[in-house]
Amino acid sequence: MFQHLLLFKLSGIQKFDQELSGLFNLINKSDISLDNKVVKYLESIIEYAKTYHDHSMLKNSQSWMSTIQMSQNNINPYTLEEVKVYKSKMRSVVYYKILNDIAEYFSQREKEIEFVLQKTRELTSQMILAGFQLNVLKAPDILVSYTKDEIMTIWRKLATIEQTKIFQYNILLLSGAYDAYLILEEGMKMLVEV
């Protein structure tokens, strides 16, 4: 099984979160295009979840979509009763509740990913320091920018000693190799400023 690309997933969640603000504005304005835009928004989340095999997001987004579709069919999704009057008001209430649920879901996911990335950054900085203390890394390894091959070389250097290799194992258990390389590059670039 492949490890998730946390940095990529975080940017995807932040993108959906930004789009959510626009939908809340449409609710506030009682915009008639809200019906279509909410459905398109949820369709894009479902497509994203399918593409990146995010089963939790897929399950939640399909549930939200079912709730929206029920309300668009003039059935109150919370009471399961057919609505004959104040249909648009009922839909607005449903949209508001669903969009708040989505906002809460994305906030929670963002916190979870940020926590893992923060832990990965801490382990990476400890690994870099250990690399310098053990003379695996030297001053010429500090560059303003790195190519993919240069980061891979630094990673391989750090894998030659057990004291730093254990950090790599921990980092890879938390995040995937791609995230680990990007975070290693971030950490090494921070040393330029010292």
Stockholm file with secondary structure:
# STOCKHOLM 1.0

chainA/1-194         MFQHLLLFKLSGIQKFDQELSGLFNLINKSDISLDNKVVKYLESIIEYAKTYHDHSMLKNSQSWMSTIQMSQNNINPYTLEEVKVYKSKMRSVVYYKILNDIAEYFSQREKEIEFVLQKTRELTSQMILAGFQLNVLKAPDILVSYTKDEIMTIWRKLATIEQTKIFQYNILLLSGAYDAYLILEEGMKMLVEV
#=GR chainA/1-194 SS CCCCCHHHHHHHHHHHHHHHHHHHHHHHHTCTTHHHHHHHHHHHHHHHHHHTTCHHHHHHHHHHHHHHHHHHTTBCTTTCCBCCSSHHHHHHHHHHHHHHHHHHHHHHHHHHHHHHHHHHHHHHHHHHHHHHHTTSSCGGGCCSSCCHHHHHHHHHHHTTSHHHHHHHHHHHHHSCHHHHHHHHHHHHHHGGGC
#=GC SS_cons         CCCCCHHHHHHHHHHHHHHHHHHHHHHHHTCTTHHHHHHHHHHHHHHHHHHTTCHHHHHHHHHHHHHHHHHHTTBCTTTCCBCCSSHHHHHHHHHHHHHHHHHHHHHHHHHHHHHHHHHHHHHHHHHHHHHHHTTSSCGGGCCSSCCHHHHHHHHHHHTTSHHHHHHHHHHHHHSCHHHHHHHHHHHHHHGGGC
//
